[in-house]
Amino acid sequence: MSFWFDNYQTSLDNLDREKEIISELATELEIIEKSTLNRDSVFRYDSENLKNIIDGVLKDSNFSYSELLIAATDYRGFGPSEEIYTSLKYDGGLKFIRNKKVKIAIESLYKGTKYGVVANMEDEIFVQKEILKYIQFNYPGLLIDIGKMKIQESKKIKIFSNIVQKDKTLKALLVSKLRFMDSKLLFLQRYKNSLFELKKLLKVS
């Protein structure tokens, strides 16, 4: 009788722990969702701005020169919160989750789709460094002088765009960066899909 009771009590304790873990993960997913939606917005903004510069389409552009430099010579990082997942992983908490679909969804979010975003971000960083070196050597004024000029932002952007249209090497570098930016966005969408799938599964668990 005592053995049966002990097993029963253990089962209840495990169920309580599972509920706690699901609640903790759900909290982290809310944080991840907010940061991911923010990243999605700024990634798209940078991508659209850089595409306009490459294509020389500036008529309806509403970005600043500093925002152009971010898109062309810098990059936006991606580092979603994983503290709760990491803690549960190393203290063995994830073993209390019984639903196999939930376990698969957790692996997909934290170990799968995220790395497509990170891989393309790393490729983008490599090209970004090449772009920055090329501009520093060939067009230092784009980084030093134009930002200080007392002219409209649109005219500063036009100066940058005109150089891009005339310099095929610079344009090719920017096209390469844009390709990785767009691939980063593609994998970010897959990451978002994994996020929403896991959120949905946790709600019914």
ZADO-1210 file (C-alpha; in nm, 4 decimals, padded with zeros to 6 digits):
<atoms>
<atom x="00.0000" y="00.0000" z="00.0000" code="MET" pos="1"/>
<atom x="00.2800" y="00.2376" z="00.0946" code="SER" pos="2"/>
<atom x="00.4620" y="00.1632" z="-00.2334" code="PHE" pos="3"/>
<atom x="00.1476" y="00.2412" z="-00.4340" code="TRP" pos="4"/>
<atom x="00.0925" y="00.5637" z="-00.2408" code="PHE" pos="5"/>
<atom x="00.4531" y="00.6726" z="-00.2938" code="ASP" pos="6"/>
<atom x="00.4219" y="00.6154" z="-00.6690" code="ASN" pos="7"/>
<atom x="00.0933" y="00.8033" z="-00.6763" code="TYR" pos="8"/>
<atom x="00.2441" y="01.0961" z="-00.4879" code="GLN" pos="9"/>
<atom x="00.5433" y="01.0986" z="-00.7217" code="THR" pos="10"/>
<atom x="00.3078" y="01.1105" z="-01.0209" code="SER" pos="11"/>
<atom x="00.1258" y="01.4089" z="-00.8714" code="LEU" pos="12"/>
<atom x="00.4565" y="01.5838" z="-00.8019" code="ASP" pos="13"/>
<atom x="00.5679" y="01.5208" z="-01.1604" code="ASN" pos="14"/>
<atom x="00.2433" y="01.6649" z="-01.2952" code="LEU" pos="15"/>
<atom x="00.2865" y="01.9753" z="-01.0802" code="ASP" pos="16"/>
<atom x="00.6445" y="02.0141" z="-01.2015" code="ARG" pos="17"/>
<atom x="00.5332" y="01.9728" z="-01.5630" code="GLU" pos="18"/>
<atom x="00.2794" y="02.2537" z="-01.5176" code="LYS" pos="19"/>
<atom x="00.5504" y="02.4778" z="-01.3696" code="GLU" pos="20"/>
<atom x="00.7872" y="02.4054" z="-01.6594" code="ILE" pos="21"/>
<atom x="00.5189" y="02.4730" z="-01.9203" code="ILE" pos="22"/>
<atom x="00.4351" y="02.8005" z="-01.7460" code="SER" pos="23"/>
<atom x="00.8035" y="02.9003" z="-01.7376" code="GLU" pos="24"/>
<atom x="00.8508" y="02.8191" z="-02.1061" code="LEU" pos="25"/>
<atom x="00.5335" y="03.0078" z="-02.1976" code="ALA" pos="26"/>
<atom x="00.6722" y="03.3143" z="-02.0193" code="THR" pos="27"/>
<atom x="00.9976" y="03.2916" z="-02.2135" code="GLU" pos="28"/>
<atom x="00.8098" y="03.2497" z="-02.5416" code="LEU" pos="29"/>
<atom x="00.6278" y="03.5789" z="-02.4795" code="GLU" pos="30"/>
<atom x="00.9647" y="03.7518" z="-02.4411" code="ILE" pos="31"/>
<atom x="01.0970" y="03.5785" z="-02.7520" code="ILE" pos="32"/>
<atom x="00.7922" y="03.6780" z="-02.9542" code="GLU" pos="33"/>
<atom x="00.8287" y="04.0470" z="-02.8706" code="LYS" pos="34"/>
<atom x="01.1991" y="04.0542" z="-02.9571" code="SER" pos="35"/>
<atom x="01.1465" y="03.8462" z="-03.2733" code="THR" pos="36"/>
<atom x="00.8718" y="04.0736" z="-03.4050" code="LEU" pos="37"/>
<atom x="01.1015" y="04.3697" z="-03.3416" code="ASN" pos="38"/>
<atom x="01.3856" y="04.1989" z="-03.5298" code="ARG" pos="39"/>
<atom x="01.1517" y="04.1126" z="-03.8156" code="ASP" pos="40"/>
<atom x="01.0487" y="04.4769" z="-03.8468" code="SER" pos="41"/>
<atom x="01.4011" y="04.6235" z="-03.8471" code="VAL" pos="42"/>
<atom x="01.5400" y="04.3462" z="-04.0702" code="PHE" pos="43"/>
<atom x="01.2739" y="04.4275" z="-04.3312" code="ARG" pos="44"/>
<atom x="01.3330" y="04.7993" z="-04.2960" code="TYR" pos="45"/>
<atom x="01.7069" y="04.7624" z="-04.3539" code="ASP" pos="46"/>
<atom x="01.6526" y="04.5253" z="-04.6452" code="SER" pos="47"/>
<atom x="01.4095" y="04.7587" z="-04.8200" code="GLU" pos="48"/>
<atom x="01.6366" y="05.0597" z="-04.7689" code="ASN" pos="49"/>
<atom x="01.9413" y="04.8795" z="-04.9061" code="LEU" pos="50"/>
<atom x="01.7448" y="04.7494" z="-05.2048" code="LYS" pos="51"/>
<atom x="01.6370" y="05.1060" z="-05.2880" code="ASN" pos="52"/>
<atom x="02.0002" y="05.2201" z="-05.2781" code="ILE" pos="53"/>
<atom x="02.1153" y="04.9327" z="-05.5014" code="ILE" pos="54"/>
<atom x="01.8336" y="04.9947" z="-05.7513" code="ASP" pos="55"/>
<atom x="01.8735" y="05.3721" z="-05.7348" code="GLY" pos="56"/>
<atom x="01.5035" y="05.4091" z="-05.6464" code="VAL" pos="57"/>
<atom x="01.4945" y="05.6999" z="-05.4029" code="LEU" pos="58"/>
<atom x="01.1762" y="05.8881" z="-05.4934" code="LYS" pos="59"/>
<atom x="00.9631" y="05.7621" z="-05.2049" code="ASP" pos="60"/>
<atom x="01.2442" y="05.6854" z="-04.9614" code="SER" pos="61"/>
<atom x="01.1827" y="05.8044" z="-04.6056" code="ASN" pos="62"/>
<atom x="01.4946" y="05.6800" z="-04.4243" code="PHE" pos="63"/>
<atom x="01.7826" y="05.8864" z="-04.2898" code="SER" pos="64"/>
<atom x="02.1470" y="05.8777" z="-04.3919" code="TYR" pos="65"/>
<atom x="02.2438" y="05.7158" z="-04.0620" code="SER" pos="66"/>
<atom x="01.9806" y="05.4454" z="-04.1228" code="GLU" pos="67"/>
<atom x="02.1288" y="05.3926" z="-04.4679" code="LEU" pos="68"/>
<atom x="02.4729" y="05.3411" z="-04.3157" code="LEU" pos="69"/>
<atom x="02.3288" y="05.0834" z="-04.0746" code="ILE" pos="70"/>
<atom x="02.1756" y="04.8907" z="-04.3649" code="ALA" pos="71"/>
<atom x="02.4843" y="04.9158" z="-04.5865" code="ALA" pos="72"/>
<atom x="02.7830" y="04.9064" z="-04.3504" code="THR" pos="73"/>
<atom x="02.6495" y="04.7524" z="-04.0293" code="ASP" pos="74"/>
<atom x="02.4209" y="04.4659" z="-03.9275" code="TYR" pos="75"/>
<atom x="02.1395" y="04.3874" z="-03.6854" code="ARG" pos="76"/>
<atom x="02.1990" y="04.1033" z="-03.4431" code="GLY" pos="77"/>
<atom x="01.9686" y="03.8217" z="-03.3399" code="PHE" pos="78"/>
<atom x="01.9856" y="03.6692" z="-02.9929" code="GLY" pos="79"/>
<atom x="01.6499" y="03.5542" z="-02.8581" code="PRO" pos="80"/>
<atom x="01.6152" y="03.4848" z="-02.4857" code="SER" pos="81"/>
<atom x="01.7024" y="03.1271" z="-02.3906" code="GLU" pos="82"/>
<atom x="01.7790" y="03.1527" z="-02.0191" code="GLU" pos="83"/>
<atom x="01.4786" y="02.9498" z="-01.9030" code="ILE" pos="84"/>
<atom x="01.5245" y="02.6815" z="-02.1697" code="TYR" pos="85"/>
<atom x="01.8960" y="02.6526" z="-02.0890" code="THR" pos="86"/>
<atom x="01.8264" y="02.6251" z="-01.7167" code="SER" pos="87"/>
<atom x="01.5627" y="02.3550" z="-01.7712" code="LEU" pos="88"/>
<atom x="01.7922" y="02.1704" z="-02.0083" code="LYS" pos="89"/>
<atom x="02.0778" y="02.1465" z="-01.7605" code="TYR" pos="90"/>
<atom x="01.8762" y="02.0811" z="-01.4457" code="ASP" pos="91"/>
<atom x="01.6784" y="01.8034" z="-01.6167" code="GLY" pos="92"/>
<atom x="01.3475" y="01.9859" z="-01.6028" code="GLY" pos="93"/>
<atom x="01.2557" y="01.9123" z="-01.9648" code="LEU" pos="94"/>
<atom x="01.2206" y="01.5407" z="-01.8841" code="LYS" pos="95"/>
<atom x="00.8951" y="01.6153" z="-01.6999" code="PHE" pos="96"/>
<atom x="00.7257" y="01.7158" z="-02.0247" code="ILE" pos="97"/>
<atom x="00.5276" y="01.4118" z="-02.1418" code="ARG" pos="98"/>
<atom x="00.3888" y="01.5373" z="-02.4743" code="ASN" pos="99"/>
<atom x="00.6217" y="01.4258" z="-02.7541" code="LYS" pos="100"/>
<atom x="00.4910" y="01.6942" z="-02.9902" code="LYS" pos="101"/>
<atom x="00.5858" y="01.9597" z="-02.7372" code="VAL" pos="102"/>
<atom x="00.9342" y="01.8131" z="-02.7004" code="LYS" pos="103"/>
<atom x="00.9825" y="01.8101" z="-03.0785" code="ILE" pos="104"/>
<atom x="00.8563" y="02.1691" z="-03.1040" code="ALA" pos="105"/>
<atom x="01.0981" y="02.2796" z="-02.8314" code="ILE" pos="106"/>
<atom x="01.3903" y="02.1222" z="-03.0171" code="GLU" pos="107"/>
<atom x="01.2754" y="02.2820" z="-03.3434" code="SER" pos="108"/>
<atom x="01.2631" y="02.6307" z="-03.1918" code="LEU" pos="109"/>
<atom x="01.5722" y="02.6267" z="-02.9739" code="TYR" pos="110"/>
<atom x="01.8002" y="02.4010" z="-03.1777" code="LYS" pos="111"/>
<atom x="01.6624" y="02.4029" z="-03.5318" code="GLY" pos="112"/>
<atom x="01.5202" y="02.7056" z="-03.7117" code="THR" pos="113"/>
<atom x="01.7187" y="02.9575" z="-03.5067" code="LYS" pos="114"/>
<atom x="02.0455" y="02.8464" z="-03.6643" code="TYR" pos="115"/>
<atom x="01.9288" y="02.9326" z="-04.0148" code="GLY" pos="116"/>
<atom x="01.8921" y="03.2934" z="-03.9004" code="VAL" pos="117"/>
<atom x="02.2273" y="03.2915" z="-03.7211" code="VAL" pos="118"/>
<atom x="02.4148" y="03.1314" z="-04.0146" code="ALA" pos="119"/>
<atom x="02.2939" y="03.3965" z="-04.2594" code="ASN" pos="120"/>
<atom x="02.3652" y="03.6703" z="-04.0070" code="MET" pos="121"/>
<atom x="02.7237" y="03.5479" z="-03.9816" code="GLU" pos="122"/>
<atom x="02.7550" y="03.5494" z="-04.3613" code="ASP" pos="123"/>
<atom x="02.6106" y="03.9007" z="-04.3672" code="GLU" pos="124"/>
<atom x="02.8656" y="04.0146" z="-04.1065" code="ILE" pos="125"/>
<atom x="03.1494" y="03.8827" z="-04.3236" code="PHE" pos="126"/>
<atom x="03.0305" y="04.0838" z="-04.6258" code="VAL" pos="127"/>
<atom x="02.9501" y="04.3842" z="-04.4074" code="GLN" pos="128"/>
<atom x="03.3130" y="04.3988" z="-04.2943" code="LYS" pos="129"/>
<atom x="03.4293" y="04.3858" z="-04.6567" code="GLU" pos="130"/>
<atom x="03.1924" y="04.6701" z="-04.7471" code="ILE" pos="131"/>
<atom x="03.3126" y="04.8826" z="-04.4587" code="LEU" pos="132"/>
<atom x="03.6796" y="04.8269" z="-04.5494" code="LYS" pos="133"/>
<atom x="03.6091" y="04.9068" z="-04.9145" code="TYR" pos="134"/>
<atom x="03.4314" y="05.2318" z="-04.8302" code="ILE" pos="135"/>
<atom x="03.6945" y="05.3334" z="-04.5732" code="GLN" pos="136"/>
<atom x="03.9673" y="05.2911" z="-04.8361" code="PHE" pos="137"/>
<atom x="03.7888" y="05.4249" z="-05.1452" code="ASN" pos="138"/>
<atom x="03.5225" y="05.6641" z="-05.0161" code="TYR" pos="139"/>
<atom x="03.6103" y="05.7760" z="-04.6608" code="PRO" pos="140"/>
<atom x="03.3990" y="06.0879" z="-04.7127" code="GLY" pos="141"/>
<atom x="03.0849" y="05.8762" z="-04.7036" code="LEU" pos="142"/>
<atom x="03.1632" y="05.7961" z="-04.3395" code="LEU" pos="143"/>
<atom x="03.3340" y="06.1185" z="-04.2306" code="ILE" pos="144"/>
<atom x="03.2055" y="06.4174" z="-04.4267" code="ASP" pos="145"/>
<atom x="02.8528" y="06.3601" z="-04.5521" code="ILE" pos="146"/>
<atom x="02.6973" y="06.3126" z="-04.2101" code="GLY" pos="147"/>
<atom x="02.8198" y="06.6603" z="-04.1109" code="LYS" pos="148"/>
<atom x="02.6915" y="06.8361" z="-04.4219" code="MET" pos="149"/>
<atom x="02.4120" y="07.0898" z="-04.3702" code="LYS" pos="150"/>
<atom x="02.1993" y="06.9443" z="-04.6489" code="ILE" pos="151"/>
<atom x="01.8795" y="06.7431" z="-04.6644" code="GLN" pos="152"/>
<atom x="01.8961" y="06.3737" z="-04.5761" code="GLU" pos="153"/>
<atom x="01.7656" y="06.2882" z="-04.9222" code="SER" pos="154"/>
<atom x="02.0625" y="06.4656" z="-05.0836" code="LYS" pos="155"/>
<atom x="02.3093" y="06.2785" z="-04.8614" code="LYS" pos="156"/>
<atom x="02.1452" y="05.9516" z="-04.9620" code="ILE" pos="157"/>
<atom x="02.1556" y="06.0559" z="-05.3280" code="LYS" pos="158"/>
<atom x="02.5333" y="06.1091" z="-05.3067" code="ILE" pos="159"/>
<atom x="02.5781" y="05.7581" z="-05.1647" code="PHE" pos="160"/>
<atom x="02.3455" y="05.6056" z="-05.4235" code="SER" pos="161"/>
<atom x="02.5212" y="05.7776" z="-05.7142" code="ASN" pos="162"/>
<atom x="02.8539" y="05.6279" z="-05.6040" code="ILE" pos="163"/>
<atom x="02.6937" y="05.2835" z="-05.5824" code="VAL" pos="164"/>
<atom x="02.5557" y="05.3123" z="-05.9358" code="GLN" pos="165"/>
<atom x="02.9016" y="05.4006" z="-06.0736" code="LYS" pos="166"/>
<atom x="03.1093" y="05.1513" z="-05.8702" code="ASP" pos="167"/>
<atom x="03.0301" y="04.7929" z="-05.9707" code="LYS" pos="168"/>
<atom x="03.2506" y="04.6453" z="-05.6982" code="THR" pos="169"/>
<atom x="03.0696" y="04.8329" z="-05.4238" code="LEU" pos="170"/>
<atom x="02.7351" y="04.7493" z="-05.5810" code="LYS" pos="171"/>
<atom x="02.8249" y="04.3801" z="-05.6001" code="ALA" pos="172"/>
<atom x="02.9233" y="04.3802" z="-05.2328" code="LEU" pos="173"/>
<atom x="02.5937" y="04.5427" z="-05.1371" code="LEU" pos="174"/>
<atom x="02.3992" y="04.2946" z="-05.3513" code="VAL" pos="175"/>
<atom x="02.5750" y="04.0099" z="-05.1684" code="SER" pos="176"/>
<atom x="02.4872" y="04.1643" z="-04.8318" code="LYS" pos="177"/>
<atom x="02.1251" y="04.2069" z="-04.9381" code="LEU" pos="178"/>
<atom x="02.1077" y="03.8403" z="-05.0385" code="ARG" pos="179"/>
<atom x="02.2128" y="03.7298" z="-04.6908" code="PHE" pos="180"/>
<atom x="01.9743" y="03.9828" z="-04.5326" code="MET" pos="181"/>
<atom x="01.6847" y="03.8405" z="-04.7327" code="ASP" pos="182"/>
<atom x="01.7857" y="03.4831" z="-04.6467" code="SER" pos="183"/>
<atom x="01.8025" y="03.5875" z="-04.2820" code="LYS" pos="184"/>
<atom x="01.4445" y="03.7107" z="-04.3115" code="LEU" pos="185"/>
<atom x="01.3352" y="03.3856" z="-04.4743" code="LEU" pos="186"/>
<atom x="01.4746" y="03.1791" z="-04.1870" code="PHE" pos="187"/>
<atom x="01.3362" y="03.4264" z="-03.9349" code="LEU" pos="188"/>
<atom x="00.9901" y="03.3510" z="-04.0724" code="GLN" pos="189"/>
<atom x="01.0533" y="02.9792" z="-04.0191" code="ARG" pos="190"/>
<atom x="01.1683" y="03.0578" z="-03.6670" code="TYR" pos="191"/>
<atom x="00.8470" y="03.2536" z="-03.6071" code="LYS" pos="192"/>
<atom x="00.6430" y="02.9600" z="-03.7376" code="ASN" pos="193"/>
<atom x="00.8211" y="02.7293" z="-03.4894" code="SER" pos="194"/>
<atom x="00.7587" y="02.9806" z="-03.2135" code="LEU" pos="195"/>
<atom x="00.3859" y="03.0053" z="-03.2846" code="PHE" pos="196"/>
<atom x="00.3552" y="02.6263" z="-03.3126" code="GLU" pos="197"/>
<atom x="00.5195" y="02.5759" z="-02.9733" code="LEU" pos="198"/>
<atom x="00.3016" y="02.8456" z="-02.8149" code="LYS" pos="199"/>
<atom x="-00.0079" y="02.6736" z="-02.9487" code="LYS" pos="200"/>
<atom x="00.1004" y="02.3333" z="-02.8147" code="LEU" pos="201"/>
<atom x="00.1820" y="02.4710" z="-02.4695" code="LEU" pos="202"/>
<atom x="-00.1639" y="02.6262" z="-02.4414" code="LYS" pos="203"/>
<atom x="-00.3332" y="02.2863" z="-02.4757" code="VAL" pos="204"/>
<atom x="-00.0816" y="02.0913" z="-02.2656" code="SER" pos="205"/>
</atoms>
